[in-house]
């Protein structure tokens, strides 16, 4: 075996040297550095010096952290796990999970090392159990199970606790090891007095119930005994949690726990234990009124507590109340808690009322959240209010008129996000179309909201939604107020026929007062459509109304504004009707605006007299003579069709012949015109010389003659 000399040990690189060199090495030299470091480690890890091998092990850790594969060091690390030096042994056990898996070839060596270490002192045994819990697989579990079971009776509580924790891992990996061995562990735990060991035992039961839930009867007795006599709050919390799982599997176990839960709830001062008890009672003990009321009293204390964590825990317990009536008992405390809660607790409260609001508390909930909305959670409150109102198609709304005229205008003023504006628009459309008779209030609703927007029109700030119209260069920037404004204009337009002349007059006055053309440019088309409908409605009812010139002036202003902002759309209404208003066009407009025919009422048709001269009882008679006339006329057309086709063919041939004659005549005329020109052309063309300064001049040509000709030119 190769060993380092004393001189080599002097120049040995420590972990700090390797880390420093790695950080200063360039990316191109990284491979060379890693290769050299691995070669050094292979030599160092075989040294007889414990310190040298320990440094090599630390450098292996660093290489693994850098993403290098160190599976080549599997046998070296397994060998160090059985070292006599505890520091070196502990380091190798910590590195074992990096090189050992189900495909490792050294599992037999690992088994022998563990069996040896289990017989050493409690410190080595504890470290070995921790290593086994990290690298345990099916082969190691089957081989070392008897040795781990033996350690559950060790005199040291630390060894017993770790042995039970390792058993939890072994039973999870291979559930076939549970029968026969679990009973031995339970018998040992019934004699156990150490709190930490019992807590590990409860964790073992939970792990077994995940892989083998049918074994739950084995745990009922020991869990009940520990709840009845245990005083540790930490252990009682774990016992209450496993009791919840046992109750869901065995409902009869619930009755056994009532007495102990009542005692613990009244005696303990631990808030964490009280929370676990309340959580369990709210979820599983709804039918036991006395215990349920006791838990409810303590839950109210949680909701009114100054500590925000306890208020949050109390709200979490309320999520297990399955009925609105049960939540109504805590409504006062919940609403009071909302005033002093943080953002996340407010979200919890909003979620509670989204689930449990009914007709009895609908008005209280809506008024409370409208009153106590703030900047931090305002958008979430508005979102929740819209959800509560629209829940199950307005099932909680018993007074839609009050909702429409009192609550909705206030909600509209508090909206500050685009998402909530879109939700609000959907709310309005759903409410006005689903609830009969509400359309007549649309002008009152829109006036309330639009008057507020008119006052605040100078400060239309906030998030915007960019909309680019196809085939144009126009870009609109919509904010939440613009979205609501467009929806309100549309609603009024749909309700024009239901509104009285006074309401229509108020709308026109409002549009005149508001600087609408500058504030809501993207809504000009919607306003134009609204004015069109109002204009037609007023002309039909009162053609001489004084309001008509005002509407025409408004439409003219919109038309000018549309051209100024370069919108491709041109107001057809303005150009074709307002400028050239004729009786025929008004009649066409009436027909265009007329309502569709209502469906036929069969009962009403019985009361309508048929026209004179029409006998409903007489059957329809077919006129045979008329049919024969039509048939004969069709036959004549079919007989004449071939003759017509022949005449058409002759005409087309004559036309082609005339075109050819005309073309030949034009060619002959062109040739006669070119004859005088052709006679002037020389039969023998003269030579043309191309002069190149670098070549000699052709014979008979003098350079001076060329220069003279240039000067003359």
TIMI-59707 format. One record per residue (C-alpha): residue in one letter; x, y, z. Coordinates in steps of 0.5 Angstrom, whole numbers, padded with zeros to 4 digits, always signed. Each point is the difference from the previous one (the first is absolute). Layout:
BEGIN
AXYZ
...
***
This chain:
BEGIN
X+0000+0000+0000
X+0003+0007-0002
X+0001+0005+0006
X+0001+0007+0000
X+0007+0002+0002
X+0002+0005+0006
X+0002+0005-0005
X-0007-0001-0004
X-0004+0001+0006
X+0003+0007+0001
X-0002+0002-0006
X-0007-0003+0000
X-0006+0004-0002
X-0005+0002+0005
X-0008+0001-0001
X+0001+0007+0000
X+0006+0000-0005
X-0005-0004-0005
X-0005+0004+0001
X+0004+0007-0001
X+0003-0003-0006
X-0007-0003-0003
X-0002+0007+0000
X+0006+0004-0003
X+0000-0005-0006
X-0003+0002-0006
X-0005-0004-0004
X+0004-0003-0005
X+0005-0003+0005
X-0005-0003+0005
X+0000-0007-0003
X+0008+0000+0001
X-0001+0002+0007
X-0006-0005+0002
X+0004-0006-0003
X+0007+0002+0003
X-0004+0001+0007
X-0004-0007-0001
X+0007-0003-0001
X+0003+0003+0006
X-0006-0002+0004
X+0001-0007-0002
X+0007+0000+0003
X-0002+0003+0006
X-0006-0004+0002
X+0005-0006+0000
X+0005+0003+0005
X+0001-0003+0007
X-0001+0007+0003
X-0007+0001+0003
X+0001+0008-0002
X+0002-0001-0007
X-0006-0005-0001
X-0005+0005+0003
X+0002+0006-0004
X-0001-0005-0006
X-0007-0001+0002
X-0001+0007+0001
X+0002+0002-0007
X-0004-0006-0002
X-0006+0004+0003
X+0002+0006-0004
X+0000-0003-0007
X-0007-0003+0001
X-0002+0007+0002
X+0003+0002-0007
X-0004-0005-0003
X+0005-0005-0002
X-0001-0008+0001
X+0004-0003+0005
X-0003-0007+0000
X+0007-0002-0002
X+0001+0001+0008
X-0005-0005+0002
X+0004-0006+0003
X+0005+0006+0003
X-0006+0003+0004
X-0003-0007+0002
X+0007-0002+0003
X+0001+0007+0004
X-0007-0001+0003
X+0003-0006+0004
X+0006+0004+0002
X+0003+0001+0007
X+0000+0007+0000
X-0007+0003+0002
X+0001+0006-0004
X+0002-0003-0006
X-0006-0005+0001
X-0005+0005+0000
X+0002+0004-0006
X+0000-0007-0004
X-0007-0001+0003
X-0003+0007-0002
X+0003-0001-0007
X-0003-0007-0001
X-0006+0002-0003
X+0004+0003-0006
X+0003-0007-0002
X-0005-0005+0002
X-0007-0002-0003
X-0003-0006-0002
X+0005-0001-0006
X+0006+0000+0005
X+0004-0006+0000
X+0003+0001+0007
X-0007-0001+0004
X+0003-0006+0003
X+0006+0003+0003
X-0005+0006+0002
X-0004-0005+0004
X+0006-0003+0003
X+0002+0007+0002
X-0007+0001+0003
X+0000-0006+0004
X+0007+0001+0003
X-0002+0007+0002
X-0007-0001+0003
X+0005-0004+0005
X+0004+0006+0002
X-0002+0005+0005
X-0006+0005+0000
X+0004+0005-0004
X+0002-0004-0006
X-0007-0004+0000
X-0004+0007+0000
X+0004+0002-0006
X+0000-0006-0004
X-0008+0000+0001
X+0000+0007-0003
X+0004-0003-0006
X-0005-0006-0001
X-0006+0005+0001
X+0003+0004-0006
X+0002-0006-0005
X-0005-0005+0002
X-0002-0004-0006
X-0004-0007+0000
X+0006-0004+0000
X+0003+0003+0006
X-0007+0001+0004
X-0001-0008-0001
X+0008-0002+0002
X+0000+0005+0006
X-0007+0000+0003
X+0001-0005+0006
X+0006+0004+0002
X-0004+0007+0000
X-0006-0004+0004
X+0005-0002+0005
X+0002+0007+0001
X-0007+0002+0002
X+0002-0003+0007
X+0006+0004+0001
X+0001+0003+0006
X+0002+0007-0003
X-0006+0004-0002
X+0003+0003-0006
X+0002-0007-0003
X-0008-0002+0001
X-0002+0006-0003
X+0004+0000-0006
X-0001-0008-0001
X-0008+0002+0000
X+0001+0005-0005
X+0004-0005-0005
X-0005-0005+0001
X-0005+0005-0003
X+0004+0001-0006
X+0001-0008+0000
X-0007-0001+0000
X-0002+0005-0005
X+0005-0003-0005
X-0002-0007+0001
X-0007-0001+0003
X+0001-0007+0000
X+0004+0001+0006
X-0005+0003+0004
X-0004-0007+0003
X+0003-0003+0006
X+0005+0006+0001
X-0005+0006+0001
X-0003-0004+0006
X+0007-0001+0003
X+0001+0008+0000
X-0007+0002+0003
X+0001-0005+0006
X+0007+0004+0001
X-0004+0007-0001
X-0005-0002+0005
X+0006-0001+0005
X+0003+0007-0002
X+0001+0006+0004
X+0004+0004-0004
X-0004+0006-0003
X+0005+0000-0007
X-0001-0007-0001
X-0007+0000+0001
X-0001+0005-0005
X+0005-0004-0005
X-0005-0006+0001
X-0006+0005-0002
X+0004+0002-0006
X+0001-0008-0001
X-0008-0001+0000
X-0001+0006-0005
X+0005-0003-0005
X-0003-0007+0001
X-0007+0002-0001
X+0002+0003-0007
X+0002-0006-0003
X-0004-0005+0004
X-0007+0004+0003
X-0003-0007+0002
X+0005-0001+0006
X-0004+0006+0003
X-0003-0004+0006
X+0007-0001+0003
X+0001+0007+0001
X-0007+0001+0004
X+0002-0002+0006
X+0007+0003+0001
X-0002+0007-0002
X-0006+0000+0004
X+0004-0002+0006
X+0005+0005-0001
X-0005+0006-0001
X-0003-0002+0007
X+0006+0000+0004
X+0005+0004-0004
X+0002+0008+0002
X+0005+0002-0005
X-0004+0005-0005
X+0005-0002-0005
X-0002-0007+0000
X-0007+0001+0001
X+0000+0005-0007
X+0002-0006-0004
X-0005-0005+0004
X-0005+0005-0002
X+0002+0000-0007
X+0000-0008-0001
X-0006+0000+0004
X-0003+0004-0006
X+0002-0006-0005
X-0003-0005+0005
X-0006+0003+0000
X-0001+0000-0007
X+0001-0007-0001
X-0003-0002+0007
X-0006+0004+0001
X-0001-0003+0007
X+0006+0002+0003
X-0003+0007+0000
X-0004-0001+0006
X+0006-0003+0004
X+0003+0007-0001
X-0005+0005+0002
X+0001-0001+0008
X+0008+0001-0001
X-0001+0006-0006
X-0005+0004+0005
X+0005-0001+0006
X+0006+0002-0004
X-0004+0006-0003
X-0001+0003+0007
X+0006-0002+0003
X+0006+0002-0005
X+0002+0007-0001
X+0004-0002-0006
X-0002+0004-0006
X+0003-0005-0005
X-0004-0006+0003
X-0006+0004+0001
X+0000+0001-0008
X+0001-0007-0001
X-0006-0002+0004
X-0004+0006-0003
X+0002-0003-0007
X-0002-0007+0002
X-0007+0002+0003
X-0002+0004-0005
X+0001-0005-0005
X-0002-0006+0003
X-0004+0001+0006
X-0006+0005-0003
X-0005-0005+0003
X+0002+0001+0007
X-0003+0006+0002
X+0004+0001+0007
X+0007-0001-0002
X-0002+0004-0007
X-0002+0006+0004
X+0006+0000+0005
X+0005+0000-0006
X-0005+0006-0003
X+0002+0004+0006
X+0007-0001+0000
X+0000+0001-0008
X-0003+0007+0001
X+0005+0002+0005
X+0005-0002-0006
X-0004+0005-0005
X+0001+0006+0005
X+0007-0002+0002
X+0005+0006-0001
X+0005-0005-0003
X-0001+0000-0007
X+0003-0008-0001
X-0006-0002+0005
X-0005+0004-0004
X+0002-0004-0006
X+0000-0007+0003
X-0007+0002+0003
X-0002+0002-0007
X+0003-0007-0003
X-0004-0004+0005
X-0007+0004-0003
X+0002-0003-0006
X-0003-0007+0002
X-0007+0003+0002
X-0004-0004-0005
X-0006+0005+0000
X-0002+0007+0000
X-0004+0000+0006
X+0006-0003+0004
X+0004+0006-0003
X-0005+0005+0002
X+0002-0001+0008
X+0007+0003-0002
X-0002+0005-0005
X+0000+0006+0005
X+0007-0002+0003
X+0002-0001-0008
X-0002+0006-0002
X+0003+0004+0006
X+0007-0004-0001
X+0000+0002-0007
X+0001+0008+0002
X+0007-0002+0003
X+0002-0006-0004
X+0006+0000-0005
X-0001-0001-0007
X+0000-0007+0000
X-0005-0001+0005
X-0004+0005-0003
X+0000-0005-0006
X-0002-0006+0004
X-0006+0004+0003
X-0002+0002-0007
X+0001-0008-0002
X-0005-0002+0005
X-0005+0005-0001
X+0000-0002-0008
X-0001-0007+0002
X-0005+0001+0006
X-0004+0007-0002
X-0008-0002+0000
X-0006+0005-0001
X+0000+0001+0008
X+0007+0003+0000
X+0000+0003-0007
X-0002+0007+0002
X+0005+0000+0006
X+0006-0003-0004
X-0001+0005-0006
X-0001+0006+0004
X+0006-0002+0005
X+0005-0001-0005
X-0002+0006-0004
X+0001+0004+0006
X+0007-0003+0002
X+0003+0000-0007
X+0007+0003+0000
X+0006+0001-0005
X+0004-0006+0002
X-0006-0006-0001
X-0005+0005-0004
X+0001-0004-0007
X-0001-0007+0004
X-0006+0003+0004
X-0003+0002-0006
X+0001-0007-0004
X-0003-0003+0006
X-0006+0004+0000
X-0002-0001-0007
X+0001-0007+0001
X-0005+0000+0006
X-0005+0004-0004
X+0001-0005-0006
X+0000-0006+0004
X-0004-0006-0003
X-0004+0005-0005
X-0002+0005+0006
X-0002-0005+0005
X+0001+0004+0006
X-0003+0007-0003
X-0007+0001+0002
X-0001+0007-0001
X+0003+0001-0007
X-0002+0008-0001
X+0003+0001+0007
X+0007-0003-0003
X-0001+0003-0006
X-0001+0008+0002
X+0004-0001+0007
X+0006-0004+0000
X+0002-0001-0007
X+0001+0008-0001
X+0005+0000+0006
X+0003-0007-0002
X+0001+0004-0007
X+0004+0006+0003
X+0005-0005+0004
X+0002-0004-0006
X+0007+0002-0002
X+0003-0006-0004
X-0002-0002-0007
X-0002-0007+0002
X-0005+0002+0005
X-0003+0005-0005
X-0001-0006-0005
X-0003-0004+0006
X-0005+0006+0001
X-0002+0000-0007
X-0002-0007+0000
X-0003+0001+0007
X-0005+0006-0003
X-0001-0004-0007
X-0002-0006+0004
X-0004+0003+0005
X-0004+0005-0005
X-0002-0006-0005
X-0001-0006+0006
X-0005+0004+0004
X-0006+0003-0003
X-0002+0007+0001
X+0007+0003+0001
X+0001+0003-0006
X-0005+0006+0002
X+0005+0002+0005
X+0006+0000-0005
X+0000+0007-0001
X+0000+0002+0008
X+0006-0005+0001
X+0004+0003-0006
X-0001+0007+0002
X+0002-0002+0007
X+0007-0003-0002
X+0001+0005-0006
X-0001+0006+0004
X+0005-0002+0005
X+0005-0002-0006
X-0002+0007-0003
X+0003+0003+0006
X+0006-0004+0000
X+0001+0000-0007
X+0006+0005+0000
X+0004-0006+0004
X-0001-0006-0004
X+0007-0003+0002
X+0001-0008+0002
X+0002-0006-0004
X-0002+0000-0008
X-0002-0005-0005
X+0003+0001-0007
X-0005-0002-0005
X+0003+0001-0008
X-0006+0000-0005
X+0002-0004-0006
X+0001+0003-0007
X+0001+0007+0004
X+0005+0004+0003
X-0004+0002+0006
X+0002-0003+0007
X-0005+0001+0006
X+0003+0000+0007
X-0006-0003+0005
X+0000+0001+0007
X-0005-0003+0005
X-0004+0006+0000
X-0001+0000-0008
X-0002-0007+0000
X-0005+0001+0005
X-0002+0006-0004
X-0001-0003-0006
X-0004-0006+0003
X-0005+0006+0003
X-0001+0003-0007
X-0002-0007-0003
X-0005-0001+0006
X-0003+0006-0001
X+0000-0001-0008
X-0004-0006+0001
X-0005+0002+0005
X-0002+0007-0004
X-0007-0003-0002
X-0001-0001+0007
X+0001+0007+0002
X-0004+0006+0001
X+0001+0006-0004
X+0002+0004+0007
X+0006-0006+0001
X+0002+0001-0007
X+0001+0008+0001
X+0004-0001+0006
X+0005-0005-0004
X+0001+0005-0005
X+0001+0006+0005
X+0005-0005+0003
X+0004-0001-0006
X+0000+0008-0001
X+0003+0001+0007
X+0005-0005-0001
X+0006+0002-0003
X-0001-0007-0004
X+0004+0001-0006
X+0007+0001+0003
X-0001-0005+0006
X-0003-0006-0003
X+0003+0000-0008
X-0001-0008+0000
X-0007+0001+0001
X-0002+0005-0005
X-0003-0006-0005
X-0004-0003+0006
X-0003+0007+0002
X-0001+0002-0007
X-0005-0007+0000
X-0003+0002+0006
X-0002+0007-0003
X-0002-0003-0006
X-0005-0004+0004
X-0003+0006+0004
X+0000+0004-0006
X-0005-0005-0004
X-0004-0001+0007
X-0001+0007+0001
X-0002+0001-0008
X-0005-0006+0001
X-0003+0003+0006
X+0000+0008-0001
X+0003+0002-0007
X+0000+0007+0002
X+0004-0001+0007
X+0005+0006+0002
X+0005-0006+0002
X+0001-0002-0007
X+0004+0006-0002
X+0005-0001+0006
X+0000-0008-0002
X+0002+0003-0007
X+0006+0004+0003
X+0003-0005+0004
X+0000-0005-0006
X+0003+0006-0004
X+0006+0000+0005
X+0001-0007+0000
X+0000+0000-0007
X+0006+0005+0000
X+0003-0003+0006
X+0001-0007-0004
X+0003+0004-0006
X+0005+0003+0004
X+0002-0006+0004
X+0001-0003-0007
X-0005-0006+0001
X-0002-0003-0007
X-0007-0001+0002
X-0004+0005-0002
X-0007+0002+0003
X-0005-0002-0005
X-0005+0002+0005
X+0002+0007-0001
X+0002+0001-0007
X-0006-0004-0003
X-0006+0002+0005
X+0002+0007+0004
X+0003+0003-0006
X-0006-0002-0005
X-0006-0001+0004
X-0005-0003-0004
X-0007-0003+0001
X+0002-0006-0004
X+0006-0001+0004
X-0004+0001+0007
X-0005-0006-0003
X+0006-0004-0001
X+0003+0001+0007
X-0007-0002+0003
X+0000-0006-0004
X+0008-0002+0002
X-0002+0002+0007
X-0006-0004+0001
X-0001-0006+0004
X+0000-0007-0002
X-0007-0003-0001
X-0002-0004+0007
X-0001-0007+0000
X-0007-0002-0002
X-0005-0001+0005
X-0005-0006-0002
X-0005+0002+0005
X+0000+0007-0002
X+0000-0002-0007
X-0007-0003+0001
X-0003+0007+0002
X+0002+0003-0007
X-0004+0000-0006
X+0002-0002-0006
X+0000+0004-0006
X-0006+0001-0004
X-0001-0005-0006
X+0005-0005+0003
X-0003-0007+0001
X+0004-0003+0006
X-0004-0007-0001
X+0001+0000-0007
X+0006-0005-0002
X+0005+0003-0005
X-0002-0002-0008
X+0005-0001-0005
X-0001+0004-0006
X+0002-0006-0006
X-0001+0005-0006
X+0005+0005+0003
X+0005-0006+0001
X-0001-0002-0007
X+0002+0007-0003
X+0006+0001+0004
X+0002-0007-0002
X-0001+0001-0008
X+0004+0007+0001
X+0006-0004+0003
X+0000-0005-0006
X+0000+0006-0005
X+0006+0003+0003
X+0003-0007+0000
X-0001-0001-0007
X+0003+0006-0002
X+0006+0000+0004
X+0004-0004-0005
X-0001+0005-0006
X+0002+0006+0004
X+0006-0004+0002
X+0002-0001-0008
X-0002+0008-0001
X+0005+0002+0006
X+0006-0005-0003
X-0001+0003-0007
X+0000+0007+0003
X+0007-0001+0003
X+0003-0003-0006
X-0002+0006-0004
X+0003+0005+0006
X+0007-0004+0000
X+0001+0000-0008
X-0001+0008+0000
X+0005+0000+0005
X+0005-0004-0004
X-0001+0005-0006
X+0001+0006+0004
X+0006-0002+0003
X+0003-0002-0007
X-0002+0006-0003
X+0004+0004+0005
X+0006-0004-0001
X+0000+0002-0008
X-0001+0007+0002
X+0006+0000+0005
X+0005-0003-0006
X-0002+0006-0005
X+0002+0005+0005
X+0007-0003+0002
X+0002-0001-0008
X+0003+0007+0000
X+0004-0001+0006
X+0003-0006-0002
X+0002+0003-0007
X+0005+0005+0004
X+0004-0006+0003
X+0007-0001-0003
X+0000-0007-0002
X+0007-0001+0002
X+0001+0003+0008
X+0007+0004+0001
X+0005-0003+0005
X-0001+0003+0007
X+0007+0000+0004
X+0000-0001+0008
X+0006+0004+0002
X+0004-0002+0006
X+0006+0004+0003
X+0004-0005+0002
X+0000-0003-0007
X+0003+0002-0007
X-0004+0004-0004
X-0003-0003-0007
X+0004+0001-0006
X-0002+0007-0004
X-0002+0003+0007
X+0004+0006+0003
X-0001+0002+0007
X+0001+0007-0002
X-0006+0000-0004
X-0004-0003+0006
X+0002+0006+0004
X-0002+0005-0005
X-0007-0004-0001
X-0001+0001+0008
X+0002+0007+0000
X-0005+0002-0006
X-0006-0004+0004
***
